[in-house]
């Protein structure tokens, strides 16, 4: 194996699965983007098999890589998917999706919640930091001194009558209630998180973060998905703990 080939197999394919799009980028071990930030629509019938088909299409355009990181929009534990509120209903209960991706691409895989992966890429690594991603739903990630804490599906806490945070500030709420009311809701969510968590820094990401033009505290910043995708590289630097595991292809 040449030095160049040896270097290439250290590269990481970073995948971010969303309710609207599935995104990918080839990263160096240091998180440097080595390819274009590419996306394809999430299938209308977003079953595990349909999502795998899109991942295969994206991977074919990415060049050589030796590892895969997957950010998934739901509750995951040790590479297994337990919930996927914005994907095909009834098809994602206890699905060993990390193993499916590993077998498909014949590479080791680490799979975590999508907001957690974004969080690894965004944070400064100083103190208690929270990431909120505004997209199809609301994603959340908690980190302390740059270390990912166990994932909590905070978006499913109730906030108003029978609505949870996903309903309250997700994409459907933006389209139904309009820009002005949606931003008022976002401000309320920020205020609640500030009161409850006393974070050192809060990051607002996801596809709809670009619509947020609120007057924010100095320790609240707006970040892009492109900044967060380098979390796919940091995921491979993380210790195997708090449900982060490496899944290898079945031989």
Secondary structure in CASP SS format (residue, H / E / C, confidence):
PFRMAT SS
TARGET T0000
AUTHOR 0000-0000-0000
METHOD secondary structure of the structure
MODEL  1
X C 1.00
X C 1.00
X H 1.00
X H 1.00
X H 1.00
X H 1.00
X H 1.00
X H 1.00
X C 1.00
X C 1.00
X C 1.00
X E 1.00
X E 1.00
X E 1.00
X E 1.00
X E 1.00
X E 1.00
X C 1.00
X C 1.00
X C 1.00
X E 1.00
X E 1.00
X E 1.00
X E 1.00
X E 1.00
X E 1.00
X E 1.00
X C 1.00
X C 1.00
X C 1.00
X C 1.00
X C 1.00
X E 1.00
X C 1.00
X C 1.00
X C 1.00
X C 1.00
X E 1.00
X E 1.00
X E 1.00
X E 1.00
X C 1.00
X C 1.00
X C 1.00
X C 1.00
X C 1.00
X C 1.00
X H 1.00
X H 1.00
X H 1.00
X H 1.00
X H 1.00
X H 1.00
X H 1.00
X H 1.00
X H 1.00
X H 1.00
X H 1.00
X H 1.00
X C 1.00
X C 1.00
X C 1.00
X C 1.00
X C 1.00
X C 1.00
X C 1.00
X E 1.00
X E 1.00
X E 1.00
X E 1.00
X E 1.00
X E 1.00
X C 1.00
X C 1.00
X C 1.00
X E 1.00
X E 1.00
X C 1.00
X C 1.00
X E 1.00
X E 1.00
X C 1.00
X C 1.00
X C 1.00
X C 1.00
X C 1.00
X C 1.00
X C 1.00
X C 1.00
X C 1.00
X C 1.00
X C 1.00
X C 1.00
X C 1.00
X E 1.00
X C 1.00
X H 1.00
X H 1.00
X H 1.00
X H 1.00
X H 1.00
X H 1.00
X H 1.00
X H 1.00
X H 1.00
X C 1.00
X C 1.00
X E 1.00
X E 1.00
X E 1.00
X E 1.00
X E 1.00
X E 1.00
X H 1.00
X H 1.00
X H 1.00
X H 1.00
X H 1.00
X H 1.00
X H 1.00
X H 1.00
X H 1.00
X C 1.00
X C 1.00
X C 1.00
X C 1.00
X C 1.00
X E 1.00
X E 1.00
X E 1.00
X E 1.00
X E 1.00
X E 1.00
X E 1.00
X C 1.00
X C 1.00
X C 1.00
X E 1.00
X E 1.00
X E 1.00
X E 1.00
X E 1.00
X E 1.00
X E 1.00
X C 1.00
X C 1.00
X E 1.00
X E 1.00
X C 1.00
X C 1.00
X C 1.00
X C 1.00
X C 1.00
X H 1.00
X H 1.00
X H 1.00
X C 1.00
X E 1.00
X E 1.00
X E 1.00
X C 1.00
X C 1.00
X E 1.00
X E 1.00
X H 1.00
X H 1.00
X H 1.00
X H 1.00
X H 1.00
X C 1.00
X H 1.00
X H 1.00
X H 1.00
X H 1.00
X H 1.00
X H 1.00
X H 1.00
X H 1.00
X H 1.00
X H 1.00
X H 1.00
X H 1.00
X H 1.00
X H 1.00
X H 1.00
X H 1.00
X H 1.00
X H 1.00
X H 1.00
X H 1.00
X H 1.00
X H 1.00
X H 1.00
X H 1.00
X H 1.00
X H 1.00
X H 1.00
X C 1.00
X C 1.00
X C 1.00
X E 1.00
X E 1.00
X E 1.00
X E 1.00
X E 1.00
X C 1.00
X C 1.00
X C 1.00
X H 1.00
X H 1.00
X H 1.00
X C 1.00
X C 1.00
X C 1.00
X C 1.00
X C 1.00
X C 1.00
X C 1.00
X C 1.00
X E 1.00
X E 1.00
X E 1.00
X C 1.00
X C 1.00
X H 1.00
X H 1.00
X H 1.00
X H 1.00
X C 1.00
X C 1.00
X H 1.00
X H 1.00
X H 1.00
X H 1.00
X C 1.00
X C 1.00
X C 1.00
X C 1.00
X C 1.00
X C 1.00
X C 1.00
X C 1.00
X C 1.00
X C 1.00
X C 1.00
X C 1.00
X E 1.00
X C 1.00
X C 1.00
X C 1.00
X C 1.00
END
